[in-house]
Amino acid sequence: MKIILTLFLIFCHFQILATRMAYTTNIKTIIYADENLDIPIGYIRAGRKITVGDNNLKTSTITPILVAGRIAYVQLKDITFESNGNPVSDAPSIKDHDVDMLFITDEDKLKENNFLTLSLGLVSSGSQWEEFNSSLEAQSETTGLTLYKLSLDHRSIQKNYGFSIWLGYMSTSTDIAKFEAPFIGAEYQYRLLQFKLISLEAFAGAQFSGGAKITMADGQISKSVMYGTEFGARARLFPFSTFGFHGSASIFSNKIGDMDPIQDDNLEEYDFSSIGGAKIEFGMSYKI
C-alpha cells in the first residue's frame, strides 16, 4: 500500500512539474482544492503571472497549480497563455513560494464572504396579546406579528459556522390597539449540511428594542423595552452564490419590560409582559 501511495505522489509531482506560464484574466481567479470545483480555497487577482500544469483536465476546462505545497486547480477560462498576442512560455520562471504570495484566502476575513439579506417573517403574537385585547373588548380578531428584517451575514464556505447582525421592525394591530417595535439583533449560525446548491443550518440569536410601544385607538401611548431570544433551523438555496434564498422555522420569544399601563374607561389598568411565539421566515440574500 505504501509503495502504491508513493508511486501516486511521484506521478502527481511529475504532472505538476510539466509546467507552463499563464496570466490570470479574471478579477478573482478562484483556486479550488478538488477537480470537481466544489471546494474553493482562495483566489488570485487579475493580471498576475503564475505557473500551471502543462496538462489540462476535465476535457480541457481546468488545469493544476501548486499552492502551499498542495496541488490545486484553476479554470482555463480564468487564465491566458498569451500576452499581447505572444506566448508567455518564455517569461521568467516563478517559484512555488511566489505563487503562494499571490494566493489570497477568503477564510476568516471579515471583508470577504459577506451577504446582505432581506427577510419577511410571520410570528405568532402569543396568548398575552390576545388576552390584552379581549380584556379591552376588541371587536376584531388578533393576528400574528409581521416582521421585516435587514441582515448583514458573514459566512464562509470553508467554515461550518457564521454570524449576522440585523435591524428589524415588527407590528400587529386590532381595532383598539397597535403594537410595533423597531429592534436590533445578532445571530450565530452552525451549518449542519452543505451541498453546492443547498445548505441546512441551526441558529440562535438575541434581539433588543428600546422603542416598543402600543398605540390605542383613544390616543393612549404605552412605551416599553423589549428583549428576547430566537432558536431555529434554516435552509438556504444557492448559499454562496451572488443571489440566494432561504426559509426558516423558529421560536421567537420576547419579554416586555417597563411598560406604561393602559387604562380603560373605568380607569382600570392593563398591560402584558411577553409577545411572540412560533415564527416562519423567507428571504433573499446578495453577496457584497
DOBALUM-7163 format. One line per field, with one value per atom (N, C-alpha, C): residue number from 1; residue in one letter; atom name; x, y, z. Coordinates in steps of 0.05 Angstrom, whole numbers, plus 5000, padded with zeros to 4 digits. Example, Ala and Ser with C-alpha at 12.3 -4.5 7.8 and 13.67 -1.06 7.14 Angstrom:
% DOBALUM-7163
nr	c(1  1  1  2  2  2)
rest	c(A  A  A  S  S  S)
atom	c(N  CA  C  N  CA  C)
c1	c(5264  5246  5264  5257  5273  5258)
c2	c(4886  4910  4934  4955  4979  5001)
c3	c(5156  5156  5156  5142  5143  5157)
//
This chain:
% DOBALUM-7163
nr	c(1  1  1  2  2  2  3  3  3  4  4  4  5  5  5  6  6  6  7  7  7  8  8  8  9  9  9  10  10  10  11  11  11  12  12  12  13  13  13  14  14  14  15  15  15  16  16  16  17  17  17  18  18  18  19  19  19  20  20  20  21  21  21  22  22  22  23  23  23  24  24  24  25  25  25  26  26  26  27  27  27  28  28  28  29  29  29  30  30  30  31  31  31  32  32  32  33  33  33  34  34  34  35  35  35  36  36  36  37  37  37  38  38  38  39  39  39  40  40  40  41  41  41  42  42  42  43  43  43  44  44  44  45  45  45  46  46  46  47  47  47  48  48  48  49  49  49  50  50  50  51  51  51  52  52  52  53  53  53  54  54  54  55  55  55  56  56  56  57  57  57  58  58  58  59  59  59  60  60  60  61  61  61  62  62  62  63  63  63  64  64  64  65  65  65  66  66  66  67  67  67  68  68  68  69  69  69  70  70  70  71  71  71  72  72  72  73  73  73  74  74  74  75  75  75  76  76  76  77  77  77  78  78  78  79  79  79  80  80  80  81  81  81  82  82  82  83  83  83  84  84  84  85  85  85  86  86  86  87  87  87  88  88  88  89  89  89  90  90  90  91  91  91  92  92  92  93  93  93  94  94  94  95  95  95  96  96  96  97  97  97  98  98  98  99  99  99  100  100  100  101  101  101  102  102  102  103  103  103  104  104  104  105  105  105  106  106  106  107  107  107  108  108  108  109  109  109  110  110  110  111  111  111  112  112  112  113  113  113  114  114  114  115  115  115  116  116  116  117  117  117  118  118  118  119  119  119  120  120  120  121  121  121  122  122  122  123  123  123  124  124  124  125  125  125  126  126  126  127  127  127  128  128  128  129  129  129  130  130  130  131  131  131  132  132  132  133  133  133  134  134  134  135  135  135  136  136  136  137  137  137  138  138  138  139  139  139  140  140  140  141  141  141  142  142  142  143  143  143  144  144  144  145  145  145  146  146  146  147  147  147  148  148  148  149  149  149  150  150  150  151  151  151  152  152  152  153  153  153  154  154  154  155  155  155  156  156  156  157  157  157  158  158  158  159  159  159  160  160  160  161  161  161  162  162  162  163  163  163  164  164  164  165  165  165  166  166  166  167  167  167  168  168  168  169  169  169  170  170  170  171  171  171  172  172  172  173  173  173  174  174  174  175  175  175  176  176  176  177  177  177  178  178  178  179  179  179  180  180  180  181  181  181  182  182  182  183  183  183  184  184  184  185  185  185  186  186  186  187  187  187  188  188  188  189  189  189  190  190  190  191  191  191  192  192  192  193  193  193  194  194  194  195  195  195  196  196  196  197  197  197  198  198  198  199  199  199  200  200  200  201  201  201  202  202  202  203  203  203  204  204  204  205  205  205  206  206  206  207  207  207  208  208  208  209  209  209  210  210  210  211  211  211  212  212  212  213  213  213  214  214  214  215  215  215  216  216  216  217  217  217  218  218  218  219  219  219  220  220  220  221  221  221  222  222  222  223  223  223  224  224  224  225  225  225  226  226  226  227  227  227  228  228  228  229  229  229  230  230  230  231  231  231  232  232  232  233  233  233  234  234  234  235  235  235  236  236  236  237  237  237  238  238  238  239  239  239  240  240  240  241  241  241  242  242  242  243  243  243  244  244  244  245  245  245  246  246  246  247  247  247  248  248  248  249  249  249  250  250  250  251  251  251  252  252  252  253  253  253  254  254  254  255  255  255  256  256  256  257  257  257  258  258  258  259  259  259  260  260  260  261  261  261  262  262  262  263  263  263  264  264  264  265  265  265  266  266  266  267  267  267  268  268  268  269  269  269  270  270  270  271  271  271  272  272  272  273  273  273  274  274  274  275  275  275  276  276  276  277  277  277  278  278  278  279  279  279  280  280  280  281  281  281  282  282  282  283  283  283  284  284  284  285  285  285  286  286  286  287  287  287  288  288  288)
rest	c(M  M  M  K  K  K  I  I  I  I  I  I  L  L  L  T  T  T  L  L  L  F  F  F  L  L  L  I  I  I  F  F  F  C  C  C  H  H  H  F  F  F  Q  Q  Q  I  I  I  L  L  L  A  A  A  T  T  T  R  R  R  M  M  M  A  A  A  Y  Y  Y  T  T  T  T  T  T  N  N  N  I  I  I  K  K  K  T  T  T  I  I  I  I  I  I  Y  Y  Y  A  A  A  D  D  D  E  E  E  N  N  N  L  L  L  D  D  D  I  I  I  P  P  P  I  I  I  G  G  G  Y  Y  Y  I  I  I  R  R  R  A  A  A  G  G  G  R  R  R  K  K  K  I  I  I  T  T  T  V  V  V  G  G  G  D  D  D  N  N  N  N  N  N  L  L  L  K  K  K  T  T  T  S  S  S  T  T  T  I  I  I  T  T  T  P  P  P  I  I  I  L  L  L  V  V  V  A  A  A  G  G  G  R  R  R  I  I  I  A  A  A  Y  Y  Y  V  V  V  Q  Q  Q  L  L  L  K  K  K  D  D  D  I  I  I  T  T  T  F  F  F  E  E  E  S  S  S  N  N  N  G  G  G  N  N  N  P  P  P  V  V  V  S  S  S  D  D  D  A  A  A  P  P  P  S  S  S  I  I  I  K  K  K  D  D  D  H  H  H  D  D  D  V  V  V  D  D  D  M  M  M  L  L  L  F  F  F  I  I  I  T  T  T  D  D  D  E  E  E  D  D  D  K  K  K  L  L  L  K  K  K  E  E  E  N  N  N  N  N  N  F  F  F  L  L  L  T  T  T  L  L  L  S  S  S  L  L  L  G  G  G  L  L  L  V  V  V  S  S  S  S  S  S  G  G  G  S  S  S  Q  Q  Q  W  W  W  E  E  E  E  E  E  F  F  F  N  N  N  S  S  S  S  S  S  L  L  L  E  E  E  A  A  A  Q  Q  Q  S  S  S  E  E  E  T  T  T  T  T  T  G  G  G  L  L  L  T  T  T  L  L  L  Y  Y  Y  K  K  K  L  L  L  S  S  S  L  L  L  D  D  D  H  H  H  R  R  R  S  S  S  I  I  I  Q  Q  Q  K  K  K  N  N  N  Y  Y  Y  G  G  G  F  F  F  S  S  S  I  I  I  W  W  W  L  L  L  G  G  G  Y  Y  Y  M  M  M  S  S  S  T  T  T  S  S  S  T  T  T  D  D  D  I  I  I  A  A  A  K  K  K  F  F  F  E  E  E  A  A  A  P  P  P  F  F  F  I  I  I  G  G  G  A  A  A  E  E  E  Y  Y  Y  Q  Q  Q  Y  Y  Y  R  R  R  L  L  L  L  L  L  Q  Q  Q  F  F  F  K  K  K  L  L  L  I  I  I  S  S  S  L  L  L  E  E  E  A  A  A  F  F  F  A  A  A  G  G  G  A  A  A  Q  Q  Q  F  F  F  S  S  S  G  G  G  G  G  G  A  A  A  K  K  K  I  I  I  T  T  T  M  M  M  A  A  A  D  D  D  G  G  G  Q  Q  Q  I  I  I  S  S  S  K  K  K  S  S  S  V  V  V  M  M  M  Y  Y  Y  G  G  G  T  T  T  E  E  E  F  F  F  G  G  G  A  A  A  R  R  R  A  A  A  R  R  R  L  L  L  F  F  F  P  P  P  F  F  F  S  S  S  T  T  T  F  F  F  G  G  G  F  F  F  H  H  H  G  G  G  S  S  S  A  A  A  S  S  S  I  I  I  F  F  F  S  S  S  N  N  N  K  K  K  I  I  I  G  G  G  D  D  D  M  M  M  D  D  D  P  P  P  I  I  I  Q  Q  Q  D  D  D  D  D  D  N  N  N  L  L  L  E  E  E  E  E  E  Y  Y  Y  D  D  D  F  F  F  S  S  S  S  S  S  I  I  I  G  G  G  G  G  G  A  A  A  K  K  K  I  I  I  E  E  E  F  F  F  G  G  G  M  M  M  S  S  S  Y  Y  Y  K  K  K  I  I  I)
atom	c(N  CA  C  N  CA  C  N  CA  C  N  CA  C  N  CA  C  N  CA  C  N  CA  C  N  CA  C  N  CA  C  N  CA  C  N  CA  C  N  CA  C  N  CA  C  N  CA  C  N  CA  C  N  CA  C  N  CA  C  N  CA  C  N  CA  C  N  CA  C  N  CA  C  N  CA  C  N  CA  C  N  CA  C  N  CA  C  N  CA  C  N  CA  C  N  CA  C  N  CA  C  N  CA  C  N  CA  C  N  CA  C  N  CA  C  N  CA  C  N  CA  C  N  CA  C  N  CA  C  N  CA  C  N  CA  C  N  CA  C  N  CA  C  N  CA  C  N  CA  C  N  CA  C  N  CA  C  N  CA  C  N  CA  C  N  CA  C  N  CA  C  N  CA  C  N  CA  C  N  CA  C  N  CA  C  N  CA  C  N  CA  C  N  CA  C  N  CA  C  N  CA  C  N  CA  C  N  CA  C  N  CA  C  N  CA  C  N  CA  C  N  CA  C  N  CA  C  N  CA  C  N  CA  C  N  CA  C  N  CA  C  N  CA  C  N  CA  C  N  CA  C  N  CA  C  N  CA  C  N  CA  C  N  CA  C  N  CA  C  N  CA  C  N  CA  C  N  CA  C  N  CA  C  N  CA  C  N  CA  C  N  CA  C  N  CA  C  N  CA  C  N  CA  C  N  CA  C  N  CA  C  N  CA  C  N  CA  C  N  CA  C  N  CA  C  N  CA  C  N  CA  C  N  CA  C  N  CA  C  N  CA  C  N  CA  C  N  CA  C  N  CA  C  N  CA  C  N  CA  C  N  CA  C  N  CA  C  N  CA  C  N  CA  C  N  CA  C  N  CA  C  N  CA  C  N  CA  C  N  CA  C  N  CA  C  N  CA  C  N  CA  C  N  CA  C  N  CA  C  N  CA  C  N  CA  C  N  CA  C  N  CA  C  N  CA  C  N  CA  C  N  CA  C  N  CA  C  N  CA  C  N  CA  C  N  CA  C  N  CA  C  N  CA  C  N  CA  C  N  CA  C  N  CA  C  N  CA  C  N  CA  C  N  CA  C  N  CA  C  N  CA  C  N  CA  C  N  CA  C  N  CA  C  N  CA  C  N  CA  C  N  CA  C  N  CA  C  N  CA  C  N  CA  C  N  CA  C  N  CA  C  N  CA  C  N  CA  C  N  CA  C  N  CA  C  N  CA  C  N  CA  C  N  CA  C  N  CA  C  N  CA  C  N  CA  C  N  CA  C  N  CA  C  N  CA  C  N  CA  C  N  CA  C  N  CA  C  N  CA  C  N  CA  C  N  CA  C  N  CA  C  N  CA  C  N  CA  C  N  CA  C  N  CA  C  N  CA  C  N  CA  C  N  CA  C  N  CA  C  N  CA  C  N  CA  C  N  CA  C  N  CA  C  N  CA  C  N  CA  C  N  CA  C  N  CA  C  N  CA  C  N  CA  C  N  CA  C  N  CA  C  N  CA  C  N  CA  C  N  CA  C  N  CA  C  N  CA  C  N  CA  C  N  CA  C  N  CA  C  N  CA  C  N  CA  C  N  CA  C  N  CA  C  N  CA  C  N  CA  C  N  CA  C  N  CA  C  N  CA  C  N  CA  C  N  CA  C  N  CA  C  N  CA  C  N  CA  C  N  CA  C  N  CA  C  N  CA  C  N  CA  C  N  CA  C  N  CA  C  N  CA  C  N  CA  C  N  CA  C  N  CA  C  N  CA  C  N  CA  C  N  CA  C  N  CA  C  N  CA  C  N  CA  C  N  CA  C  N  CA  C  N  CA  C  N  CA  C  N  CA  C  N  CA  C  N  CA  C  N  CA  C  N  CA  C  N  CA  C  N  CA  C  N  CA  C  N  CA  C  N  CA  C  N  CA  C  N  CA  C  N  CA  C  N  CA  C  N  CA  C  N  CA  C  N  CA  C  N  CA  C  N  CA  C  N  CA  C  N  CA  C  N  CA  C  N  CA  C  N  CA  C  N  CA  C  N  CA  C  N  CA  C  N  CA  C  N  CA  C  N  CA  C  N  CA  C  N  CA  C  N  CA  C  N  CA  C  N  CA  C  N  CA  C  N  CA  C  N  CA  C  N  CA  C  N  CA  C  N  CA  C  N  CA  C  N  CA  C  N  CA  C  N  CA  C  N  CA  C  N  CA  C  N  CA  C  N  CA  C  N  CA  C  N  CA  C  N  CA  C  N  CA  C  N  CA  C  N  CA  C  N  CA  C  N  CA  C)
c1	c(5017  5000  5018  5040  5057  5071  5078  5091  5072  5046  5026  5023  5021  5017  5041  5065  5090  5090  5084  5083  5063  5040  5019  5028  5042  5052  5073  5091  5111  5099  5078  5064  5052  5039  5027  5048  5071  5093  5103  5107  5117  5096  5071  5050  5051  5056  5057  5083  5104  5130  5129  5112  5109  5091  5105  5090  5093  5076  5077  5068  5075  5068  5040  5026  5000  4995  4976  4967  4938  4932  4904  4889  4865  4850  4825  4815  4791  4797  4778  4782  4791  4778  4785  4787  4811  4815  4813  4791  4786  4804  4816  4832  4815  4814  4797  4815  4805  4820  4815  4793  4785  4779  4781  4776  4747  4728  4700  4692  4711  4707  4685  4684  4664  4675  4702  4714  4734  4724  4742  4758  4784  4801  4814  4810  4821  4821  4836  4836  4863  4867  4890  4878  4888  4877  4885  4871  4876  4903  4915  4940  4964  4962  4985  4996  5022  5035  5038  5030  5030  5041  5049  5058  5036  5027  5006  5016  5001  5008  5006  5022  5022  5000  4987  4965  4939  4919  4892  4875  4857  4840  4811  4794  4765  4758  4766  4761  4770  4794  4807  4792  4781  4767  4782  4800  4815  4844  4861  4890  4901  4920  4931  4950  4952  4971  4980  5006  5017  5015  5001  4997  5002  5020  5026  5033  5048  5056  5035  5011  4990  4982  4972  4961  4933  4927  4901  4894  4871  4862  4850  4854  4841  4827  4807  4793  4808  4809  4824  4811  4785  4772  4782  4795  4804  4833  4847  4875  4880  4903  4910  4940  4947  4974  4988  4976  4988  4987  5005  5004  5010  4991  4993  4999  4987  4990  5014  5031  5056  5054  5063  5063  5080  5072  5087  5104  5108  5124  5153  5162  5190  5193  5171  5172  5190  5201  5218  5203  5217  5204  5196  5174  5164  5166  5177  5180  5153  5150  5125  5117  5137  5130  5121  5128  5118  5088  5080  5051  5037  5049  5037  5032  5050  5047  5024  5020  4998  4971  4971  4947  4934  4908  4894  4871  4870  4848  4826  4801  4778  4773  4785  4778  4784  4764  4767  4772  4766  4769  4741  4738  4712  4703  4721  4714  4706  4709  4701  4677  4663  4642  4619  4612  4590  4566  4542  4517  4497  4483  4462  4436  4420  4396  4371  4350  4324  4304  4290  4272  4245  4225  4198  4190  4181  4173  4145  4132  4106  4109  4100  4105  4079  4075  4052  4054  4032  4034  4033  4024  4024  3998  3994  3968  3964  3985  3981  3971  3979  3969  3939  3931  3903  3886  3897  3882  3880  3901  3901  3878  3876  3855  3827  3826  3800  3790  3809  3801  3791  3801  3792  3770  3759  3736  3741  3763  3768  3748  3739  3719  3733  3756  3770  3787  3792  3809  3838  3853  3882  3896  3916  3932  3961  3976  4005  4020  4045  4063  4075  4078  4092  4120  4140  4168  4183  4197  4215  4243  4262  4289  4310  4330  4353  4378  4392  4415  4440  4462  4489  4501  4503  4513  4542  4557  4584  4586  4591  4594  4612  4630  4650  4644  4649  4645  4665  4688  4708  4701  4683  4676  4647  4641  4614  4598  4609  4595  4595  4577  4575  4560  4557  4542  4530  4511  4499  4490  4488  4475  4453  4431  4409  4392  4377  4357  4330  4310  4283  4261  4237  4213  4190  4175  4152  4127  4104  4079  4055  4035  4009  3988  3962  3942  3914  3897  3868  3854  3827  3813  3817  3829  3832  3862  3880  3908  3927  3950  3971  3997  4010  4036  4058  4079  4101  4128  4149  4175  4197  4215  4240  4260  4278  4297  4323  4343  4368  4373  4390  4395  4421  4429  4452  4446  4460  4454  4479  4480  4502  4490  4504  4495  4515  4504  4521  4510  4527  4518  4519  4496  4493  4499  4489  4493  4501  4518  4526  4530  4516  4520  4523  4528  4534  4509  4485  4461  4445  4449  4432  4448  4441  4453  4431  4437  4419  4434  4423  4438  4419  4430  4416  4426  4409  4417  4405  4418  4408  4415  4396  4400  4388  4393  4382  4375  4354  4345  4337  4337  4330  4317  4297  4284  4280  4289  4284  4260  4247  4225  4199  4195  4169  4147  4124  4102  4075  4054  4026  4012  3999  3983  3953  3938  3909  3892  3869  3850  3842  3841  3833  3856  3880  3903  3924  3918  3938  3962  3986  4011  4026  4032  4047  4074  4095  4122  4135  4153  4166  4192  4208  4231  4224  4238  4233  4259  4262  4286  4279  4294  4287  4307  4299  4317  4302  4317  4306  4323  4310  4324  4309  4324  4311  4329  4318  4333  4327  4347  4344  4355  4341  4351  4357  4380  4389  4391  4381  4384  4405  4425  4448  4462  4471  4480  4504  4522  4545  4547  4524  4523  4518  4519  4514  4486  4466  4439  4432  4419  4410  4383  4371  4344  4344  4327  4326  4298  4293  4268  4275  4261  4268  4243  4246  4225  4239  4227  4240  4220  4230  4214  4226  4209  4217  4202  4216  4204  4215  4198  4206  4192  4208  4197  4192  4171  4164  4169  4185  4192  4186  4182  4178  4155  4133  4111  4092  4085  4066  4038  4024  3998  3977  3959  3937  3912  3897  3873  3848  3827  3801  3784  3759  3741  3736  3739  3735  3761  3782  3808  3822  3812  3826  3850  3873  3898  3903  3914  3921  3949  3963  3988  3994  4017  4025  4056  4067  4096  4111  4097  4112  4096  4111  4099  4117  4104  4120  4113  4124  4119  4132  4117  4128  4131  4152  4158  4167  4157  4168  4178  4199  4212  4223  4220  4231  4246  4266  4281  4301  4315  4336  4361  4384  4409  4425  4443  4460  4489  4507  4535  4548  4559  4571  4602)
c2	c(4976  5000  5025  5025  5048  5053  5030  5033  5046  5037  5049  5078  5086  5114  5130  5119  5134  5138  5117  5120  5141  5141  5160  5189  5193  5220  5229  5209  5216  5223  5208  5214  5242  5249  5276  5297  5291  5311  5317  5296  5299  5312  5307  5320  5350  5359  5388  5401  5384  5395  5401  5388  5394  5420  5443  5468  5487  5507  5530  5555  5577  5603  5612  5627  5637  5663  5679  5703  5700  5709  5709  5732  5726  5746  5754  5737  5744  5762  5778  5796  5779  5756  5737  5709  5700  5673  5654  5639  5622  5598  5591  5567  5546  5522  5500  5478  5465  5443  5416  5415  5390  5394  5372  5373  5379  5374  5379  5408  5424  5453  5458  5440  5443  5458  5459  5470  5492  5517  5540  5545  5551  5556  5583  5599  5625  5635  5656  5667  5682  5688  5704  5727  5751  5774  5774  5790  5792  5803  5795  5806  5795  5772  5760  5737  5734  5713  5688  5665  5641  5618  5597  5572  5551  5539  5519  5494  5472  5447  5448  5432  5431  5414  5398  5380  5391  5393  5402  5378  5383  5362  5367  5347  5350  5362  5348  5357  5386  5391  5417  5441  5438  5460  5470  5453  5461  5452  5464  5456  5458  5441  5441  5464  5472  5492  5484  5490  5482  5506  5503  5525  5514  5527  5519  5489  5479  5452  5432  5441  5423  5428  5407  5410  5421  5443  5455  5459  5472  5473  5501  5510  5534  5528  5544  5541  5555  5542  5553  5579  5583  5607  5632  5627  5649  5656  5642  5648  5649  5660  5661  5654  5642  5633  5652  5675  5695  5722  5740  5767  5785  5801  5818  5801  5778  5760  5743  5745  5729  5709  5684  5664  5674  5666  5674  5652  5631  5608  5616  5637  5645  5666  5671  5690  5679  5697  5687  5668  5647  5626  5637  5626  5634  5611  5615  5594  5590  5566  5559  5579  5588  5607  5634  5641  5665  5663  5639  5634  5636  5625  5626  5654  5672  5700  5714  5704  5716  5705  5681  5668  5682  5688  5702  5684  5678  5662  5680  5672  5686  5679  5657  5646  5666  5670  5686  5715  5726  5754  5767  5786  5798  5814  5823  5838  5820  5794  5775  5759  5745  5726  5740  5764  5778  5779  5778  5777  5797  5811  5829  5814  5811  5794  5809  5807  5819  5797  5798  5777  5787  5770  5775  5751  5758  5737  5740  5718  5718  5704  5718  5708  5707  5686  5685  5707  5721  5743  5734  5710  5699  5704  5688  5689  5715  5728  5752  5775  5777  5798  5793  5768  5761  5768  5761  5766  5796  5812  5840  5853  5845  5855  5846  5821  5811  5826  5832  5847  5875  5887  5913  5912  5888  5884  5892  5883  5888  5872  5885  5872  5855  5863  5848  5826  5805  5783  5792  5781  5787  5771  5782  5769  5767  5752  5749  5774  5774  5796  5794  5816  5817  5828  5815  5822  5827  5850  5857  5859  5848  5847  5851  5867  5871  5862  5842  5830  5833  5834  5832  5806  5786  5759  5756  5742  5734  5704  5691  5662  5653  5635  5625  5596  5589  5562  5543  5554  5537  5531  5547  5543  5534  5519  5509  5527  5551  5569  5597  5614  5642  5658  5684  5701  5725  5739  5761  5782  5807  5828  5839  5849  5858  5879  5893  5913  5903  5908  5898  5916  5909  5923  5903  5902  5884  5899  5890  5903  5884  5890  5877  5896  5892  5911  5898  5910  5904  5931  5931  5956  5975  5965  5983  5988  5971  5975  5966  5980  5972  5969  5946  5942  5943  5958  5959  5963  5954  5955  5954  5974  5971  5957  5942  5928  5921  5914  5905  5877  5862  5835  5823  5801  5786  5756  5742  5713  5697  5673  5654  5631  5622  5601  5578  5553  5529  5512  5507  5492  5462  5449  5420  5404  5414  5401  5422  5414  5433  5419  5428  5419  5443  5438  5461  5479  5467  5482  5488  5474  5477  5472  5485  5480  5481  5469  5468  5476  5495  5505  5509  5506  5514  5541  5556  5583  5591  5610  5621  5651  5667  5696  5710  5735  5752  5779  5792  5818  5836  5862  5883  5906  5918  5942  5961  5986  6006  6024  6017  6034  6020  5997  5983  6000  6000  6016  6005  6012  6006  6033  6035  6059  6051  6063  6056  6074  6064  6079  6105  6106  6131  6150  6144  6162  6156  6137  6130  6116  6123  6110  6098  6073  6059  6050  6060  6053  6033  6017  5997  5988  5972  5959  5930  5918  5890  5876  5852  5836  5807  5791  5763  5747  5722  5703  5689  5676  5661  5636  5613  5588  5574  5564  5551  5538  5531  5519  5533  5534  5549  5533  5532  5520  5543  5540  5561  5548  5562  5554  5572  5560  5575  5590  5577  5590  5609  5604  5621  5634  5635  5648  5678  5693  5722  5727  5712  5714  5687  5688  5663  5668  5646  5647  5629  5636  5619  5618  5598  5595  5584  5592  5582  5579  5563  5560  5562  5577  5582  5589  5591  5602  5630  5650  5678  5689  5691  5698  5723  5741  5768  5775  5787  5797  5827  5837  5865  5876  5897  5909  5939  5949  5977  5988  5973  5981  6000  6022  6041  6028  6025  6012  6027  6011  6022  6024  6045  6048  6047  6033  6033  6056  6056  6078  6079  6057  6056  6059  6068  6074  6048  6025  6000  5997  5988  5987  5959  5958  5932  5934  5912  5910  5881  5875  5847  5847  5823  5821  5805  5793  5778  5779  5774  5773  5756  5742  5725  5696  5680  5651  5638  5619  5605  5625  5622  5641  5626  5635  5626  5650  5647  5669  5661  5679  5675  5700  5696  5719  5713  5733  5730  5746  5737  5749  5757  5776  5785  5787  5774  5773  5800  5813  5840  5839)
c3	c(5000  5000  5000  5016  5017  4990  4976  4950  4930  4930  4912  4918  4944  4951  4943  4946  4938  4908  4893  4864  4855  4869  4862  4867  4890  4896  4876  4869  4849  4823  4815  4790  4790  4812  4815  4814  4827  4827  4799  4783  4756  4738  4745  4729  4733  4757  4762  4753  4751  4742  4712  4697  4669  4668  4668  4672  4649  4650  4631  4645  4633  4646  4636  4654  4647  4662  4652  4666  4675  4698  4707  4694  4684  4670  4685  4703  4718  4741  4750  4773  4797  4800  4821  4807  4802  4792  4816  4818  4841  4841  4864  4867  4881  4869  4880  4891  4912  4924  4910  4894  4881  4852  4837  4808  4801  4819  4814  4819  4828  4834  4854  4874  4895  4920  4922  4947  4940  4937  4933  4958  4955  4978  4978  4957  4955  4926  4921  4894  4889  4863  4854  4838  4842  4828  4799  4783  4754  4748  4725  4716  4729  4744  4757  4741  4741  4726  4744  4735  4751  4735  4748  4736  4739  4718  4719  4706  4709  4697  4667  4654  4624  4614  4632  4623  4633  4615  4622  4630  4648  4659  4652  4657  4654  4626  4605  4578  4573  4583  4578  4589  4614  4627  4652  4663  4687  4684  4700  4699  4727  4734  4762  4767  4792  4801  4829  4835  4861  4879  4902  4921  4949  4964  4991  4993  4973  4974  4966  4958  4950  4922  4909  4882  4884  4871  4869  4840  4834  4807  4801  4776  4766  4740  4733  4708  4685  4662  4639  4630  4634  4625  4641  4664  4681  4676  4658  4652  4622  4615  4587  4584  4561  4557  4537  4532  4514  4527  4519  4528  4503  4496  4472  4447  4446  4422  4423  4443  4444  4466  4461  4482  4506  4530  4554  4565  4549  4558  4563  4550  4554  4576  4591  4613  4635  4652  4674  4692  4701  4717  4744  4754  4781  4800  4823  4842  4856  4868  4881  4903  4918  4940  4929  4905  4893  4888  4879  4875  4902  4923  4949  4958  4951  4959  4944  4919  4903  4913  4924  4933  4957  4955  4976  4985  5011  5021  5032  5027  5038  5067  5076  5102  5125  5142  5166  5161  5137  5132  5133  5151  5154  5130  5114  5090  5067  5070  5050  5060  5042  5049  5064  5056  5069  5050  5062  5048  5060  5043  5052  5048  5069  5068  5076  5060  5066  5071  5094  5102  5110  5106  5116  5133  5158  5176  5187  5194  5206  5233  5255  5282  5297  5312  5330  5351  5356  5375  5404  5409  5436  5451  5472  5487  5502  5512  5528  5511  5486  5468  5463  5460  5455  5480  5503  5528  5533  5526  5530  5513  5488  5470  5478  5488  5497  5522  5540  5564  5558  5536  5529  5508  5503  5486  5457  5447  5418  5401  5380  5362  5341  5331  5311  5323  5308  5318  5318  5337  5338  5316  5304  5284  5292  5277  5284  5277  5286  5281  5253  5239  5214  5219  5209  5216  5190  5189  5167  5178  5164  5175  5153  5158  5141  5156  5144  5159  5143  5157  5146  5156  5138  5146  5138  5155  5148  5150  5128  5128  5105  5111  5092  5086  5061  5052  5065  5075  5088  5117  5129  5157  5159  5180  5184  5203  5209  5226  5213  5222  5213  5233  5227  5245  5229  5241  5228  5249  5240  5256  5239  5251  5235  5249  5232  5241  5232  5248  5241  5252  5242  5251  5251  5273  5273  5284  5276  5284  5281  5296  5294  5305  5298  5308  5308  5324  5324  5322  5325  5321  5345  5368  5390  5397  5387  5395  5372  5371  5352  5368  5364  5376  5354  5359  5340  5355  5341  5354  5333  5332  5317  5335  5324  5341  5327  5342  5332  5343  5329  5338  5327  5337  5328  5328  5312  5308  5303  5314  5309  5293  5273  5255  5255  5255  5253  5231  5210  5187  5192  5189  5193  5168  5145  5120  5099  5080  5059  5033  5013  4985  4968  4942  4924  4921  4921  4916  4941  4962  4986  5011  5033  5059  5080  5103  5126  5150  5166  5189  5213  5237  5261  5269  5283  5291  5318  5331  5356  5356  5366  5365  5389  5391  5411  5399  5409  5399  5421  5415  5435  5421  5435  5426  5449  5445  5465  5458  5435  5426  5421  5435  5432  5443  5430  5440  5431  5446  5439  5436  5414  5408  5408  5427  5430  5412  5405  5388  5401  5428  5441  5445  5434  5435  5456  5474  5494  5481  5490  5480  5504  5502  5523  5512  5524  5514  5532  5521  5536  5523  5536  5524  5518  5499  5492  5487  5497  5493  5492  5476  5474  5459  5454  5440  5418  5401  5378  5373  5369  5363  5340  5320  5298  5279  5255  5233  5207  5189  5164  5141  5119  5094  5075  5061  5042  5014  4994  4966  4953  4939  4928  4951  4972  4996  4993  4973  4970  4943  4928  4903  4907  4885  4887  4897  4887  4897  4910  4933  4946  4959  4968  4980  5005  5024  5048  5060  5076  5091  5118  5139  5166  5183  5204  5224  5252  5270  5296  5317  5342  5364  5370  5368  5371  5396  5418  5444  5455  5465  5475  5501  5518  5543  5540  5552  5553  5581  5582  5608  5610  5634  5638  5621  5619  5602  5618  5605  5617  5615  5637  5637  5620  5608  5592  5610  5608  5624  5607  5617  5603  5613  5604  5612  5642  5655  5684  5700  5686  5697  5708  5698  5705  5687  5699  5684  5673  5649  5635  5624  5624  5610  5604  5592  5588  5588  5591  5596  5575  5555  5534  5508  5486  5460  5442  5423  5405  5408  5390  5390  5366  5354  5331  5307  5292  5270  5245  5222  5196  5182  5166  5153  5125  5106  5079  5071  5054  5046  5023  5015  4995  5003  4993  5000  4975  4979  4958  4968  4955  4963  4956  4976  4972  4973)
//
